[in-house]
Amino acid sequence: MLAQEKGKVITAGGLLESAELGRVMMHEHLYCDIYDWAAQRLITEEQPITPERRELLMTAAVPPLKECNQHGCHALVDATPAPWRAWPTFYQEISRAANMHIILCTGFYREVELSSYWAKTPATQIWPFVREATVEQLAEFCEREIMEGLCGTAVRAGAIKLGSSQSVMTAAEEKAFRAGARAQKATGVHITTHCTRLGAETSQLELFDREGVDLSRVVIGHTAWHLTDANCRKVCLGWMKRGANFLPTNLGISEDGGKAWQPLVDAIHAVFDAGLGSCLVLGLDWAFTSESGPFAPCGFVPPPPFLHLFTHTLPAFRAMGLTSSEEEIMMQVNPQRILPVQ
């Protein structure tokens, strides 16, 4: 990474000082087109966005994103890696229209369990490039997207996304994680992960540790369950003491006011009481996606898109005892520390 970029955040619109981010949603998906359900085929390369999808996102995503500004949020990490992102320059359009800084990800998604979501055959469980390429080739891919740009454009990735679910990685996932670790060390951007099963946090962090990654440059994602499970929280606290960051997501608030999230709010208190609040960030995981069917707004987090975090989630968490200091540290202080190139 060039010396003059140290301390700056790489966004779709260019380099930025971290103070300009305001609050940050640390794990969202503006566009995640994984599977063509009509043609029954995995998407394997990025293409210019269609007029229909441009209209959908401009009308359904931009207004709520713009309203996030009223809550002090001026940035999000788009955690969709290749080849399922929108065309790179479209993120610049969205960024200008919504007054929202977007940090894009390079990297590789997990190997999805057969018969889950779109994975109908072994060939569709993971992007074939991940199986076919060497660790060196995968690392070079990530480094090029960070240093030069995506798909031949000047729009650069500012983070690395990697994913695994089970406590033991598949061979393809391990290869991707090793490549991502090497790209992180070469570029200085942070790594954000998909981690949905207890135990996966340890296999991920152990691999990063073996590869020599500074664990403070890693955000372990989708970890609300990990933090609310008493035994796993002890494991997570151990990793936090070594610098690793944890990211609860999918924080949708139902009609009962979100009472089921009280254990997470209690867990957040426990992390802060242990003096490790500097290792927590938040994200909603809102998405426009073709994960389970034709491309559409997601159904796994309630509307409004992205804005739900500020109109529903955080107010409910405050009612359950989340303090303004905890909220500010997770939403602004910690992201502004993690996102700049180091």
PyMOL commands that set and color helices and strands:
alter all, ss='L'
color gray80, all
select helices_A, chain A and resi 3-5+18-21+51-60+62-71+88-98+122-124+128-132+135-147+171-187+200-210+215-217+224-228+230-241+259-273+277-279+308-319+324-338
alter helices_A, ss='H'
color red, helices_A
select strands_A, chain A and resi 8-11+14-17+23-32+35-36+41-42+73-78+101-108+159-163+190-194+218-221+245-247+287-289+296-297
alter strands_A, ss='S'
color yellow, strands_A
deselect
rebuild
show_as cartoon
